[in-house]
């Protein structure tokens, strides 16, 4: 059995994500892909401490977190009119002595561009389940490893008006580790931090 921080450490590296999103209200589906970089941050990292302080949570309660950058495209995009790129920081705050459940602090949400706190737990099959309540919607996601270099994800997002989406992603590892010296190149490739405002795929952002 692994805990949440170990799950995210296993996720560190570069990934290629293939996604199918079902827009249930419109009975239509859309495919897309993303390049993702996940970088592990220790509990004493300045950005983890700052994020905890912003959410008024004692930084000593966090066990660490990650920095995530992503760049993607979707089938419905119109050329030069859609952006699916950005980055976010998140911190893991376990519940007491239970490292397999707790709070997930976000620098800013993906479904709504505001700081957000979600709940996580590890299920009996070491899948990571995330639940997030926004002001106008809610999301439930499950991540799990089919193999060390293949991660799968399902997610559902429901608006409080009935509109909802359901997505399935398969993510293949491109590189198993992320060197700090390489982050500048990734930052240059991704450009400015522009969050996609139209679709809603993941509470983690990618």
N, C-alpha and C positions, 0 to 999 in steps of 0.2 A: 504494500500500500504506500502511496506517495501523498505528500501534502501539496497545497496549492503552489507554494513557492517552488518546490521541486518541479511541478508541472510546467511553470513558466520558464524555469532554467532549461528544461528539455526543449522548450520552444525557441530558445535563442538561436539566431542565425538568419539566413535569407531563405524566403519561401516563394513559390509560385502558386497562386490560388486560382482555381477554376470554380466558378459559381453559377448556380441556376437560381433565379429568384422568381417566385410565383406571386403575382399581384392578384390576390383572391377576389377582390371586388370587381376587377375588370376581366377576370378569367383569362389572363394573359401571362406568359412566361418570358423571361429575359435572361440571357447568358452574359457572363462577363469574366474578366480575369484581372488579377492584381499581382504586383510584385511587393513583397512585404519584408521589412527588416525589423527584427526583434532584438533588443539589447537589454541585458539584465542589469538592474541597478541594485546596489547593496542598500541595506537599511539606513546607513549613514550618509548616503548620497545627498547632496544639497537639494536636488529637485524632489526627492522623496520627503525630506524634512519640510520643505516649503509647502508641498501638497497637503501633508498632514496638518500643518499649522493653518492653512487656508480653511480646511474642513473642521477646524477646532478639535482635532484629535491629537493626543500625545504622540509625538513621533517615535517614542521608545516602544510603542505598541506595534509598530509596523515591522515586518520581517524583510521588507524590500519590495521590489516591483520591476517594472520594465519601461523602456522607451520604445514606441512603435512608430515606424514610418511606413506609408503605403502609397502606391501609385497604381491606379486601375482604369479600366475602360468597361463600358457596358454596351450591349448591342443597340440600344435605342439612342445612344449619344448622337448628337448632330456635330459635325466636324467643327472643331475650334469653339464649341459652345458649352461643353460640359467638362467639369473638373472633378476627378475622383482621387484627390491626393491630400496628404496632410500628415500630421504626427500628433501623438498624444503621450502623456505620462500617466501611469497608474501605480498605485501602491496597495499592497495586501496588508490587511489588518485582521489577524485571526481572532476568533472568539475565545478569550481566556486561554485555557490550556489545550484547545482543540485547533490544531493547525490545518484541519481539513474543512473548516467552515469559518465564515466571517464576512467582513466588508471589503469591497473593492472600491477604492477611491479613484476618481477620474479627474484629470486636469480639465477636461471638458467633454461633454457627451458627444456622440456621433449623431444620434437621432435628433438631439437638440443641442445647440452649441452653447452649453452652460456646464459648469462643474457639476458632477453628479456622483452619488454614492449608490453602488449596487450591492447585492448580496451574492455570495458564492458558497458552494459546497462541493465536495468530492463525493461522487456516488460509489456504489459497491464495485463498479468496474473501473474505477480510477478515471472516470470522465469528470470534467469540470463543468458544473452547471452554474450559470449566471442569470440572475433575475434583477431587472432594473425597472423602477417605476419613474416615469417622467411626468411632467405636468399634463401632457396631452396624449401620452401613449405609454405602453409597457412592452418589455421584451423579455424573452426567455431563450437562452442559448445553451447548447451543450457541445463541448470540445472533447475529442478523444484521439488517442494515437492508435492507428491500425498497425503501424510499425514505427521504428525510430525516425524514419524519414518520410512518413505519410501521416498527416493529421486530418481529421474529418470534423466538420462542424454543421450543426443544424441550428436554425434560428427562426423565431416567429416574432413579429412586431405587430401590435394591435393598437390602433388609435381609438380614442374614446368616442368615436362616432361610428365604429363598426369596420372601418377600412383596415385591412391588415395585409401583411406580406409573410411569406415563408420561404426560407432559403436553405440550400444545401451546398456546402463547399468541400472540395478536396484540395488539400494543400501539400505540395511536394517540396521537400527541402532542396535548396540549391547549394547552400553552404552551411556547414554545421556550427560554425562559430563566427562571431562578429568582432573584428578588430577595431579598437577605438580609432586607430589611424585611418580607417576606411570610412568613417562616418562623414567626413567632409565631402568625399566623392558622392556619397549617397544623397547628402543634403543638396549638393549642386544639381544632381540628376533630377531630384524631385521638385526643385524650385521652391517657391514660397509655400507656406503652410495654408493651403486652401481646402477647407472642408466641404465635402459634397453635401448640398442642401436639399436634394430632391428625393433620393432613395434612402432607405434605412436598412442597413445590412447587419451591423454588429455593434454591440455596446462597446466592444474594444476598439472599434474603428476600422479594422481592415476587413 
